[in-house]
Amino acid sequence: MPASTDGHYRNHCPHCLWSRHVDVKPGDRSSDCESLMEPTGLVDKGGKGWQIVHRCTVCGQRQPNRVVREGASPDDLDLLLNLRWL
């Protein structure tokens, strides 16, 4: 996916918010799992802003991912607001 306007790359779909389990540590792309990750909630990480918490549907690993709120393809705000705050 192309970088968002702040230069970060998103690893989830902006339309459904689901992701794929590709990281062991954020950004390392070293996971062999590659299963779907369900968006389970939102957290506010201060300087990093809102993050979607994803849970792997196979191994259960949880991972926060930045929300993209601006630019050509922002995350679906209605779906974001339907997630529970953690």
C-alpha positions in Angstrom: 0.0 0.0 0.0 1.2 3.5 -0.6 2.4 5.6 2.3 -0.2 7.8 4.1 0.3 11.6 4.1 2.4 11.3 7.3 4.9 8.9 5.6 3.8 5.8 7.5 2.5 2.6 5.8 -0.7 1.0 6.8 -1.0 -2.7 7.1 -4.8 -3.0 7.1 -7.7 -2.4 4.7 -9.1 1.1 4.9 -12.6 -0.2 4.0 -13.0 -3.2 6.4 -10.1 -2.5 8.9 -8.9 -6.2 8.8 -5.2 -6.9 8.5 -2.9 -9.9 7.9 -0.5 -11.3 10.5 2.8 -10.5 8.8 4.9 -9.0 11.7 6.4 -10.5 14.9 7.5 -7.0 16.0 5.9 -4.0 14.3 7.3 -3.5 10.8 9.6 -6.5 10.7 7.5 -8.6 8.2 9.0 -11.8 9.7 5.8 -13.7 10.8 5.1 -17.0 9.1 1.5 -17.0 10.3 0.0 -14.7 7.6 -3.5 -15.3 9.0 -6.3 -12.7 9.1 -6.2 -10.3 12.0 -9.6 -9.0 13.2 -9.9 -5.3 14.4 -11.0 -5.7 18.0 -10.7 -2.2 19.5 -9.1 1.2 19.5 -6.5 2.8 21.8 -5.1 6.3 21.9 -1.3 6.3 22.0 -0.9 10.0 22.6 1.8 11.2 20.2 1.0 8.3 17.8 -2.7 9.0 17.8 -5.4 6.4 17.5 -4.4 2.8 16.8 -6.5 -0.2 15.9 -5.8 -3.3 18.0 -5.9 -6.4 15.7 -6.1 -10.0 17.0 -4.9 -12.8 14.9 -7.7 -15.3 14.2 -5.3 -18.3 14.3 -2.6 -17.7 17.0 -4.3 -14.9 19.0 -1.4 -12.4 18.8 -2.5 -8.8 19.4 -0.9 -5.9 17.5 -1.7 -2.1 17.5 -1.7 -0.4 14.1 -1.9 3.3 13.3 -5.2 4.7 12.1 -5.0 6.7 8.9 -7.4 9.7 9.2 -6.3 11.9 6.4 -5.2 11.6 2.8 -6.4 9.9 -0.4 -7.8 6.8 1.4 -8.5 7.4 5.1 -9.8 4.5 7.3 -13.6 4.2 7.4 -14.6 6.5 10.3 -17.9 4.7 10.9 -16.2 1.4 11.3 -13.5 2.9 13.6 -16.2 4.5 15.8 -18.0 1.1 16.1 -14.9 -0.4 17.7 -14.7 -0.4 21.4 -12.1 1.7 23.2 -9.6 -0.4 25.1 
